Amino acid sequence: MDQTATIDSGGPVSPVRRPRPAVPPLIIEEELSLLATAVLRVLAGDSRPQRWGAPAFERELGLVRGHLTPIRSRPLLAASFGREGFRGPVDAAPERVARQVSVDAVHVAYALRWLELSDS
């Protein structure tokens, strides 16, 4: 028995997608600032996460950084970051931020771009 719901035209019904609640821009900017601080700490430390040297990580980091290069202001970068589907709930716990940075090239790319835009 086919369990697909249909509409009057006989076509399938799309599942209803509930939009994620909007996160205020200042909270997103704070999250980016925390990520940038965590990246700086890692870069200043004696050892970097082993994953950062992996070719796949470097490829993904370069790809994402290339996509972020045209963004010329922190508010625009924050808006882009806020739209990304990878973002979880905002949690300013330093250990969570450091853990994200150590494993996620997308977070590192956004953090680096945030730092690059510090003078704008």
C-alpha positions, 0 to 999 in steps of 0.5 A: 500500500502506497503511503504517500499523501496526494493532493487533488491533482494526484501529485505528492504532497511536499513535507512541511518545512518549519523554518529555523527561528531567526537568530539575532545578528549580534548573537551570530557576530558573537558566535563568529567572534568566539570561533575566531578567538578559538582559531587564534588560540589554536594557531598560537599554541604548540600543536594544531589538530592533526586533522588540520594537516589532512589534504581533505581538510585543506581542500575544504578549507580552501574551497569555503574560503574561496566562497567567502572572499567576496564578502567584504564586511562582518555584518555580511559575513554574519548574515551568511553564517546565520543562513548556513545549515551546519550551525547548531544552537548558539552555545558560548561554552569555550570547550564547545567552540574549541571542539568545533574549530578543531574538527570543522573546516567550514567553521575555521574558514568563517573564523579566518574571514572574520579575522581578515575583516577586522579592519573594515 
